[in-house]
Amino acid sequence: MTATPLAQQHGSIARTSEAIDFVCDILLNADADLGPRLGEGNIGLALPDVVTPDTEWTATVTGFEPHQGRCVVTNADTGLAVDHPALHRRDNTVAIAVTLLTPAVYRVEVSGGGSSPVSQLVMAEGSSSTPA
């Protein structure tokens, strides 16, 4: 059996359909060689752990071109979408410019490229410069 990379991190990996299908396949067909995973390459997402509210920051995306993906930012506590920033080219990379207005923990999720969406958490901490 060979290792199969999945474009996920930490807690997200256990709930993706690719990971569940892979585990089920190993349990049910341990002796079968089904070959490499089908579909395009893996999505990568890099962003800071902590940001300041009301200040723009940038996430970097790898694995596809801007027109192939989409992004949604949700409040991790409420599950409500707070932004749908566009993917764009910046300094020869695919980037997402995000400004979070209030302190909270947010989930940034990028989808595209034929596999499950990749997500990471970011904390907006401190006081915003915008009056409440």
C-alpha positions as CSV (number, residue, x, y, z in Angstrom):
1,M,0.0,0.0,0.0
2,T,1.3,3.5,-0.8
3,A,0.5,6.8,0.9
4,T,-2.1,9.0,-0.8
5,P,-1.8,12.7,-0.1
6,L,-5.0,14.6,0.6
7,A,-5.2,18.4,0.5
8,Q,-6.5,18.9,4.0
9,Q,-5.1,19.8,7.4
10,H,-5.9,18.7,11.0
11,G,-9.6,18.2,11.8
12,S,-10.7,18.9,8.2
13,I,-9.1,15.7,6.9
14,A,-11.3,13.3,8.8
15,R,-14.6,14.6,7.4
16,T,-13.7,14.9,3.7
17,S,-15.3,12.4,1.3
18,E,-11.9,11.5,-0.1
19,A,-10.5,10.5,3.3
20,I,-13.7,8.5,4.2
21,D,-13.7,6.8,0.8
22,F,-10.0,6.0,1.1
23,V,-10.4,4.4,4.6
24,C,-13.5,2.4,3.5
25,D,-11.6,1.2,0.5
26,I,-8.6,0.1,2.6
27,L,-10.9,-1.7,5.0
28,L,-13.0,-3.4,2.3
29,N,-10.4,-4.0,-0.4
30,A,-7.1,-4.2,1.4
31,D,-5.5,-6.5,-1.2
32,A,-6.7,-4.6,-4.3
33,D,-4.5,-2.0,-6.1
34,L,-6.9,0.7,-7.3
35,G,-4.1,2.9,-8.7
36,P,-3.6,6.6,-8.1
37,R,-6.3,9.1,-7.1
38,L,-8.2,10.6,-10.0
39,G,-8.7,14.3,-10.6
40,E,-6.6,17.4,-10.6
41,G,-3.8,18.3,-8.1
42,N,-4.3,19.3,-4.6
43,I,-5.3,22.7,-3.3
44,G,-3.1,24.5,-0.8
45,L,-4.1,27.3,1.5
46,A,-1.7,29.4,3.6
47,L,-3.0,32.1,6.0
48,P,-2.0,33.7,9.2
49,D,-3.2,32.3,12.5
50,V,-4.1,35.7,14.0
51,V,-5.1,38.9,12.3
52,T,-6.3,42.3,13.4
53,P,-9.9,43.3,12.8
54,D,-10.6,45.9,10.1
55,T,-7.1,45.4,8.6
56,E,-6.6,43.7,5.2
57,W,-4.5,40.5,5.1
58,T,-3.7,38.0,2.4
59,A,-4.1,34.3,2.1
60,T,-2.1,32.4,-0.5
61,V,-3.7,29.6,-2.6
62,T,-1.8,26.9,-4.6
63,G,-3.0,24.2,-6.9
64,F,-5.1,26.1,-9.5
65,E,-5.7,29.4,-11.3
66,P,-7.9,32.2,-9.8
67,H,-10.7,31.5,-12.3
68,Q,-10.9,27.8,-11.2
69,G,-11.6,28.4,-7.5
70,R,-13.8,30.2,-5.1
71,C,-13.6,31.2,-1.5
72,V,-16.0,31.7,1.4
73,V,-15.2,33.1,4.9
74,T,-17.6,32.1,7.6
75,N,-17.9,32.9,11.3
76,A,-16.8,29.7,13.0
77,D,-19.2,30.2,15.9
78,T,-22.3,31.0,14.0
79,G,-21.7,29.4,10.6
80,L,-22.8,32.5,8.8
81,A,-20.9,33.5,5.7
82,V,-19.3,37.0,6.2
83,D,-17.4,37.3,2.9
84,H,-16.9,35.7,-0.5
85,P,-13.5,37.2,-1.6
86,A,-12.3,36.8,-5.1
87,L,-9.2,34.9,-5.9
88,H,-6.7,37.0,-7.9
89,R,-3.0,37.1,-9.0
90,R,-0.7,39.0,-6.7
91,D,3.1,38.8,-7.1
92,N,3.0,35.7,-9.2
93,T,0.8,33.8,-6.7
94,V,-2.9,33.2,-6.4
95,A,-4.1,35.3,-3.4
96,I,-7.2,36.2,-1.5
97,A,-7.5,39.6,0.2
98,V,-9.6,39.5,3.3
99,T,-10.7,42.1,5.9
100,L,-12.5,40.8,8.9
101,L,-14.5,43.5,10.7
102,T,-15.0,42.1,14.2
103,P,-13.1,39.9,16.6
104,A,-14.0,36.3,16.3
105,V,-12.7,33.0,14.9
106,Y,-13.4,32.5,11.1
107,R,-13.1,29.6,8.7
108,V,-11.6,30.4,5.3
109,E,-12.6,27.7,2.8
110,V,-11.3,27.4,-0.8
111,S,-12.9,25.1,-3.3
112,G,-12.0,24.1,-6.9
113,G,-9.6,21.8,-8.6
114,G,-11.8,18.7,-8.3
115,S,-11.3,17.7,-4.7
116,S,-13.0,18.6,-1.4
117,P,-12.7,22.2,-0.3
118,V,-9.7,23.1,1.9
119,S,-10.3,25.2,5.0
120,Q,-8.3,26.8,7.8
121,L,-9.2,28.8,10.9
122,V,-8.0,32.4,11.5
123,M,-8.6,34.4,14.7
124,A,-9.4,38.1,14.4
125,E,-8.1,39.4,17.7
126,G,-7.9,42.9,19.2
127,S,-9.9,46.0,18.6
128,S,-11.0,47.2,15.3
129,S,-10.3,50.8,14.2
130,T,-14.0,51.2,13.1
131,P,-16.3,52.5,15.8
132,A,-19.1,50.0,16.7
